[in-house]
């Protein structure tokens, strides 16, 4: 999973990722209190996948964390939204 681009973003950002094997992918965005503010579940393919586009226009400015879970692997990164 790559760092989101652009960072900081307003209001949308893109996150690139790849998988070792195809499977169910869960993408979540958390606020600073650990609450899930966005969630998507989709089927990923082996190798490079289409980037995830996240639109934060309904969120307030601040720091958020995004996480991808797939095939027993989990990765979390930080992103900043500026309005």
N, CA, C and O atoms as CSV, one atom per row, in Angstrom:
chain,resi,resn,atom,element,x,y,z
A,1,UNK,N,N,0.842,-1.157,0.000
A,1,UNK,CA,C,0.000,0.000,0.000
A,1,UNK,C,C,0.893,1.227,0.000
A,1,UNK,O,O,1.876,1.287,0.739
A,2,UNK,N,N,0.553,2.204,-0.827
A,2,UNK,CA,C,1.319,3.438,-0.926
A,2,UNK,C,C,0.713,4.526,-0.043
A,2,UNK,O,O,-0.431,4.426,0.401
A,3,UNK,N,N,1.505,5.561,0.197
A,3,UNK,CA,C,0.993,6.745,0.885
A,3,UNK,C,C,-0.005,7.413,-0.049
A,3,UNK,O,O,0.177,7.414,-1.267
A,4,UNK,N,N,-1.058,7.980,0.523
A,4,UNK,CA,C,-2.061,8.645,-0.305
A,4,UNK,C,C,-1.455,9.825,-1.057
A,4,UNK,O,O,-0.483,10.436,-0.612
A,5,UNK,N,N,-2.056,10.130,-2.211
A,5,UNK,CA,C,-1.577,11.233,-3.035
A,5,UNK,C,C,-2.773,12.047,-3.499
A,5,UNK,O,O,-3.734,11.422,-3.947
A,6,UNK,N,N,-2.820,13.332,-3.443
A,6,UNK,CA,C,-1.826,14.176,-2.779
A,6,UNK,C,C,-2.009,14.125,-1.264
A,6,UNK,O,O,-3.064,13.744,-0.758
A,7,UNK,N,N,-0.982,14.509,-0.578
A,7,UNK,CA,C,-1.012,14.535,0.887
A,7,UNK,C,C,-0.364,15.823,1.361
A,7,UNK,O,O,0.821,16.010,1.086
A,8,UNK,N,N,-1.039,16.714,2.043
A,8,UNK,CA,C,-2.455,16.632,2.428
A,8,UNK,C,C,-3.376,16.794,1.221
A,8,UNK,O,O,-2.958,17.250,0.157
A,9,UNK,N,N,-4.650,16.408,1.414
A,9,UNK,CA,C,-5.590,16.446,0.303
A,9,UNK,C,C,-6.811,17.294,0.627
A,9,UNK,O,O,-7.111,17.554,1.792
A,10,UNK,N,N,-7.508,17.721,-0.418
A,10,UNK,CA,C,-8.738,18.491,-0.270
A,10,UNK,C,C,-9.511,18.422,-1.575
A,10,UNK,O,O,-9.018,18.984,-2.553
A,11,UNK,N,N,-10.625,17.816,-1.683
A,11,UNK,CA,C,-11.271,16.899,-0.752
A,11,UNK,C,C,-11.035,15.432,-1.094
A,11,UNK,O,O,-11.473,14.555,-0.349
A,12,UNK,N,N,-10.338,15.138,-2.227
A,12,UNK,CA,C,-10.180,13.724,-2.581
A,12,UNK,C,C,-8.711,13.340,-2.709
A,12,UNK,O,O,-7.847,14.178,-2.967
A,13,UNK,N,N,-8.459,12.051,-2.520
A,13,UNK,CA,C,-7.103,11.518,-2.582
A,13,UNK,C,C,-7.131,10.121,-3.204
A,13,UNK,O,O,-8.186,9.496,-3.307
A,14,UNK,N,N,-5.974,9.649,-3.611
A,14,UNK,CA,C,-5.842,8.348,-4.260
A,14,UNK,C,C,-4.830,7.494,-3.498
A,14,UNK,O,O,-3.797,7.991,-3.049
A,15,UNK,N,N,-5.140,6.202,-3.359
A,15,UNK,CA,C,-4.269,5.267,-2.654
A,15,UNK,C,C,-4.022,4.059,-3.553
A,15,UNK,O,O,-4.952,3.329,-3.897
A,16,UNK,N,N,-2.767,3.856,-3.929
A,16,UNK,CA,C,-2.394,2.713,-4.769
A,16,UNK,C,C,-2.014,1.522,-3.893
A,16,UNK,O,O,-1.465,1.694,-2.805
A,17,UNK,N,N,-2.308,0.318,-4.371
A,17,UNK,CA,C,-1.941,-0.885,-3.627
A,17,UNK,C,C,-1.834,-2.070,-4.569
A,17,UNK,O,O,-2.371,-2.050,-5.677
A,18,UNK,N,N,-1.139,-3.095,-4.120
A,18,UNK,CA,C,-1.054,-4.344,-4.881
A,18,UNK,C,C,-1.205,-5.511,-3.912
A,18,UNK,O,O,-0.976,-5.371,-2.711
A,19,UNK,N,N,-1.591,-6.653,-4.445
A,19,UNK,CA,C,-1.807,-7.854,-3.638
A,19,UNK,C,C,-0.956,-9.000,-4.167
A,19,UNK,O,O,-0.723,-9.100,-5.372
A,20,UNK,N,N,-0.493,-9.868,-3.267
A,20,UNK,CA,C,0.242,-11.060,-3.678
A,20,UNK,C,C,-0.689,-12.085,-4.304
A,20,UNK,O,O,-0.306,-12.814,-5.219
A,21,UNK,N,N,-1.933,-12.133,-3.793
A,21,UNK,CA,C,-2.919,-13.044,-4.358
A,21,UNK,C,C,-4.285,-12.384,-4.305
A,21,UNK,O,O,-4.544,-11.530,-3.457
A,22,UNK,N,N,-5.152,-12.786,-5.216
A,22,UNK,CA,C,-6.497,-12.219,-5.288
A,22,UNK,C,C,-7.283,-12.549,-4.028
A,22,UNK,O,O,-7.041,-13.572,-3.387
A,23,UNK,N,N,-8.224,-11.683,-3.673
A,23,UNK,CA,C,-9.053,-11.936,-2.508
A,23,UNK,C,C,-9.859,-10.723,-2.103
A,23,UNK,O,O,-9.788,-9.665,-2.728
A,24,UNK,N,N,-10.631,-10.901,-1.038
A,24,UNK,CA,C,-11.465,-9.830,-0.512
A,24,UNK,C,C,-10.586,-8.760,0.127
A,24,UNK,O,O,-9.667,-9.075,0.884
A,25,UNK,N,N,-10.868,-7.504,-0.176
A,25,UNK,CA,C,-10.122,-6.365,0.359
A,25,UNK,C,C,-11.081,-5.492,1.153
A,25,UNK,O,O,-12.162,-5.146,0.677
A,26,UNK,N,N,-10.676,-5.139,2.364
A,26,UNK,CA,C,-11.446,-4.204,3.175
A,26,UNK,C,C,-10.637,-2.932,3.338
A,26,UNK,O,O,-9.507,-2.966,3.826
A,27,UNK,N,N,-11.212,-1.812,2.931
A,27,UNK,CA,C,-10.580,-0.498,3.047
A,27,UNK,C,C,-11.381,0.313,4.054
A,27,UNK,O,O,-12.587,0.500,3.892
A,28,UNK,N,N,-10.702,0.798,5.104
A,28,UNK,CA,C,-11.366,1.591,6.144
A,28,UNK,C,C,-10.599,2.874,6.395
A,28,UNK,O,O,-9.375,2.927,6.270
A,29,UNK,N,N,-11.348,3.908,6.752
A,29,UNK,CA,C,-10.761,5.185,7.174
A,29,UNK,C,C,-11.259,5.441,8.590
A,29,UNK,O,O,-12.452,5.325,8.872
A,30,UNK,N,N,-10.323,5.793,9.485
A,30,UNK,CA,C,-10.623,6.039,10.891
A,30,UNK,C,C,-10.318,7.489,11.248
A,30,UNK,O,O,-9.399,8.091,10.693
A,31,UNK,N,N,-11.095,8.049,12.180
A,31,UNK,CA,C,-10.755,9.364,12.711
A,31,UNK,C,C,-9.768,9.182,13.865
A,31,UNK,O,O,-9.376,8.059,14.181
A,32,UNK,N,N,-9.371,10.279,14.486
A,32,UNK,CA,C,-8.362,10.222,15.554
A,32,UNK,C,C,-8.840,9.456,16.789
A,32,UNK,O,O,-8.022,9.024,17.601
A,33,UNK,N,N,-10.150,9.285,16.936
A,33,UNK,CA,C,-10.687,8.552,18.075
A,33,UNK,C,C,-10.877,7.071,17.770
A,33,UNK,O,O,-11.376,6.321,18.608
A,34,UNK,N,N,-10.479,6.650,16.570
A,34,UNK,CA,C,-10.584,5.246,16.189
A,34,UNK,C,C,-11.933,4.847,15.630
A,34,UNK,O,O,-12.189,3.658,15.439
A,35,UNK,N,N,-12.805,5.812,15.363
A,35,UNK,CA,C,-14.116,5.515,14.787
A,35,UNK,C,C,-13.988,5.345,13.277
A,35,UNK,O,O,-13.286,6.110,12.617
A,36,UNK,N,N,-14.665,4.345,12.738
A,36,UNK,CA,C,-14.665,4.124,11.295
A,36,UNK,C,C,-15.571,5.186,10.667
A,36,UNK,O,O,-16.758,5.267,10.983
A,37,UNK,N,N,-14.992,6.005,9.766
A,37,UNK,CA,C,-15.768,7.052,9.090
A,37,UNK,C,C,-16.063,6.681,7.638
A,37,UNK,O,O,-16.863,7.341,6.974
A,38,UNK,N,N,-15.415,5.621,7.146
A,38,UNK,CA,C,-15.649,5.157,5.780
A,38,UNK,C,C,-15.193,3.705,5.688
A,38,UNK,O,O,-14.180,3.327,6.276
A,39,UNK,N,N,-15.952,2.892,4.943
A,39,UNK,CA,C,-15.557,1.498,4.729
A,39,UNK,C,C,-16.010,1.035,3.358
A,39,UNK,O,O,-17.126,1.328,2.929
A,40,UNK,N,N,-15.140,0.313,2.677
A,40,UNK,CA,C,-15.455,-0.319,1.395
A,40,UNK,C,C,-14.940,-1.745,1.429
A,40,UNK,O,O,-13.872,-2.016,1.979
A,41,UNK,N,N,-15.696,-2.651,0.844
A,41,UNK,CA,C,-15.263,-4.042,0.692
A,41,UNK,C,C,-15.394,-4.386,-0.783
A,41,UNK,O,O,-16.443,-4.167,-1.389
A,42,UNK,N,N,-14.329,-4.923,-1.356
A,42,UNK,CA,C,-14.351,-5.274,-2.772
A,42,UNK,C,C,-13.391,-6.422,-3.023
A,42,UNK,O,O,-12.596,-6.778,-2.152
A,43,UNK,N,N,-13.463,-7.003,-4.216
A,43,UNK,CA,C,-12.571,-8.094,-4.606
A,43,UNK,C,C,-11.350,-7.519,-5.297
A,43,UNK,O,O,-11.468,-6.794,-6.285
A,44,UNK,N,N,-10.173,-7.848,-4.771
A,44,UNK,CA,C,-8.918,-7.404,-5.367
A,44,UNK,C,C,-8.325,-8.511,-6.206
A,44,UNK,O,O,-8.605,-9.689,-5.983
A,45,UNK,N,N,-7.504,-8.134,-7.171
A,45,UNK,CA,C,-6.849,-9.123,-8.027
A,45,UNK,C,C,-5.370,-9.215,-7.654
A,45,UNK,O,O,-4.829,-8.321,-7.003
A,46,UNK,N,N,-4.741,-10.270,-8.059
A,46,UNK,CA,C,-3.321,-10.462,-7.806
A,46,UNK,C,C,-2.529,-9.413,-8.577
A,46,UNK,O,O,-2.821,-9.142,-9.742
A,47,UNK,N,N,-1.531,-8.826,-7.932
A,47,UNK,CA,C,-0.714,-7.798,-8.577
A,47,UNK,C,C,-1.253,-6.408,-8.313
A,47,UNK,O,O,-1.948,-6.166,-7.327
A,48,UNK,N,N,-0.917,-5.498,-9.217
A,48,UNK,CA,C,-1.325,-4.100,-9.086
A,48,UNK,C,C,-2.830,-3.973,-9.296
A,48,UNK,O,O,-3.374,-4.525,-10.251
A,49,UNK,N,N,-3.502,-3.247,-8.406
A,49,UNK,CA,C,-4.939,-3.019,-8.504
A,49,UNK,C,C,-5.213,-1.574,-8.860
A,49,UNK,O,O,-4.342,-0.713,-8.730
A,50,UNK,N,N,-6.430,-1.316,-9.309
A,50,UNK,CA,C,-6.830,0.068,-9.574
A,50,UNK,C,C,-6.752,0.837,-8.255
A,50,UNK,O,O,-7.179,0.325,-7.220
A,51,UNK,N,N,-6.217,2.054,-8.277
A,51,UNK,CA,C,-6.102,2.831,-7.036
A,51,UNK,C,C,-7.473,3.094,-6.409
A,51,UNK,O,O,-8.480,3.209,-7.107
A,52,UNK,N,N,-7.485,3.184,-5.103
A,52,UNK,CA,C,-8.698,3.533,-4.365
A,52,UNK,C,C,-8.804,5.050,-4.360
A,52,UNK,O,O,-7.848,5.743,-4.015
A,53,UNK,N,N,-9.964,5.563,-4.743
A,53,UNK,CA,C,-10.219,7.000,-4.674
A,53,UNK,C,C,-11.086,7.260,-3.455
A,53,UNK,O,O,-12.167,6.685,-3.323
A,54,UNK,N,N,-10.622,8.115,-2.573
A,54,UNK,CA,C,-11.366,8.443,-1.357
A,54,UNK,C,C,-11.734,9.913,-1.379
A,54,UNK,O,O,-10.878,10.774,-1.585
A,55,UNK,N,N,-13.018,10.201,-1.163
A,55,UNK,CA,C,-13.515,11.570,-1.142
A,55,UNK,C,C,-13.870,11.937,0.294
A,55,UNK,O,O,-14.769,11.342,0.889
A,56,UNK,N,N,-13.160,12.918,0.847
A,56,UNK,CA,C,-13.377,13.332,2.226
A,56,UNK,C,C,-14.177,14.604,2.373
A,56,UNK,O,O,-14.058,15.290,3.388
A,57,UNK,N,N,-15.002,14.944,1.370
A,57,UNK,CA,C,-15.712,16.219,1.425
A,57,UNK,C,C,-16.698,16.316,2.579
A,57,UNK,O,O,-17.041,17.424,2.994
A,58,UNK,N,N,-17.160,15.198,3.107
A,58,UNK,CA,C,-18.096,15.261,4.232
A,58,UNK,C,C,-17.389,15.216,5.589
A,58,UNK,O,O,-18.037,15.270,6.634
A,59,UNK,N,N,-16.070,15.118,5.566
A,59,UNK,CA,C,-15.288,15.071,6.810
A,59,UNK,C,C,-14.713,16.439,7.146
A,59,UNK,O,O,-14.575,17.300,6.277
A,60,UNK,N,N,-14.384,16.624,8.404
A,60,UNK,CA,C,-13.746,17.852,8.858
A,60,UNK,C,C,-12.245,17.763,8.608
A,60,UNK,O,O,-11.706,16.666,8.458
A,61,UNK,N,N,-11.572,18.900,8.565
A,61,UNK,CA,C,-10.112,18.916,8.448
A,61,UNK,C,C,-9.505,18.171,9.623
A,61,UNK,O,O,-10.036,18.214,10.732
A,62,UNK,N,N,-8.394,17.488,9.382
A,62,UNK,CA,C,-7.726,16.784,10.460
A,62,UNK,C,C,-6.925,15.607,9.963
A,62,UNK,O,O,-6.770,15.397,8.761
A,63,UNK,N,N,-6.418,14.842,10.913
A,63,UNK,CA,C,-5.622,13.651,10.625
A,63,UNK,C,C,-6.536,12.428,10.679
A,63,UNK,O,O,-7.344,12.274,11.594
A,64,UNK,N,N,-6.388,11.578,9.690
A,64,UNK,CA,C,-7.140,10.331,9.606
A,64,UNK,C,C,-6.164,9.194,9.333
A,64,UNK,O,O,-5.035,9.420,8.899
A,65,UNK,N,N,-6.609,7.987,9.590
A,65,UNK,CA,C,-5.814,6.794,9.312
A,65,UNK,C,C,-6.588,5.932,8.339
A,65,UNK,O,O,-7.803,5.782,8.465
A,66,UNK,N,N,-5.887,5.363,7.363
A,66,UNK,CA,C,-6.546,4.444,6.440
A,66,UNK,C,C,-5.865,3.090,6.534
A,66,UNK,O,O,-4.661,2.986,6.768
A,67,UNK,N,N,-6.675,2.058,6.344
A,67,UNK,CA,C,-6.203,0.684,6.538
A,67,UNK,C,C,-6.739,-0.203,5.430
A,67,UNK,O,O,-7.899,-0.093,5.031
A,68,UNK,N,N,-5.880,-1.083,4.939
A,68,UNK,CA,C,-6.282,-2.115,3.980
A,68,UNK,C,C,-6.024,-3.469,4.625
A,68,UNK,O,O,-4.932,-3.735,5.128
A,69,UNK,N,N,-7.040,-4.317,4.603
A,69,UNK,CA,C,-6.934,-5.696,5.076
A,69,UNK,C,C,-7.230,-6.611,3.902
A,69,UNK,O,O,-8.245,-6.451,3.225
A,70,UNK,N,N,-6.344,-7.574,3.657
A,70,UNK,CA,C,-6.552,-8.531,2.571
A,70,UNK,C,C,-5.742,-9.783,2.835
A,70,UNK,O,O,-4.552,-9.704,3.137
A,71,UNK,N,N,-6.373,-10.933,2.723
A,71,UNK,CA,C,-5.683,-12.227,2.831
A,71,UNK,C,C,-4.816,-12.344,4.079
A,71,UNK,O,O,-3.701,-12.862,4.013
A,72,UNK,N,N,-5.316,-11.867,5.210
A,72,UNK,CA,C,-4.574,-11.962,6.458
A,72,UNK,C,C,-3.517,-10.887,6.648
A,72,UNK,O,O,-2.837,-10.873,7.674
A,73,UNK,N,N,-3.361,-9.991,5.689
A,73,UNK,CA,C,-2.393,-8.897,5.774
A,73,UNK,C,C,-3.135,-7.598,6.072
A,73,UNK,O,O,-4.226,-7.360,5.555
A,74,UNK,N,N,-2.530,-6.763,6.911
A,74,UNK,CA,C,-3.115,-5.474,7.244
A,74,UNK,C,C,-2.031,-4.407,7.208
A,74,UNK,O,O,-0.914,-4.626,7.678
A,75,UNK,N,N,-2.369,-3.250,6.644
A,75,UNK,CA,C,-1.439,-2.119,6.603
A,75,UNK,C,C,-2.229,-0.847,6.904
A,75,UNK,O,O,-3.326,-0.649,6.381
A,76,UNK,N,N,-1.658,0.014,7.753
A,76,UNK,CA,C,-2.311,1.259,8.150
A,76,UNK,C,C,-1.357,2.413,7.922
A,76,UNK,O,O,-0.167,2.317,8.222
A,77,UNK,N,N,-1.888,3.515,7.385
A,77,UNK,CA,C,-1.095,4.720,7.162
A,77,UNK,C,C,-1.917,5.938,7.577
A,77,UNK,O,O,-3.137,5.872,7.722
A,78,UNK,N,N,-1.218,7.034,7.760
A,78,UNK,CA,C,-1.832,8.284,8.180
A,78,UNK,C,C,-2.013,9.205,6.985
A,78,UNK,O,O,-1.187,9.205,6.071
A,79,UNK,N,N,-3.099,10.000,6.982
A,79,UNK,CA,C,-3.309,11.005,5.953
A,79,UNK,C,C,-3.917,12.252,6.587
A,79,UNK,O,O,-4.532,12.186,7.651
A,80,UNK,N,N,-3.737,13.378,5.924
A,80,UNK,CA,C,-4.235,14.644,6.456
A,80,UNK,C,C,-5.182,15.294,5.459
A,80,UNK,O,O,-4.887,15.383,4.267
A,81,UNK,N,N,-6.323,15.745,5.964
A,81,UNK,CA,C,-7.317,16.444,5.170
A,81,UNK,C,C,-7.303,17.909,5.577
A,81,UNK,O,O,-7.479,18.230,6.753
A,82,UNK,N,N,-7.093,18.799,4.611
A,82,UNK,CA,C,-7.116,20.250,4.842
A,82,UNK,C,C,-8.217,20.853,4.001
A,82,UNK,O,O,-8.299,20.599,2.799
A,83,UNK,N,N,-9.065,21.652,4.628
A,83,UNK,CA,C,-10.133,22.326,3.871
A,83,UNK,C,C,-9.934,23.813,3.941
A,83,UNK,O,O,-10.721,24.568,3.372
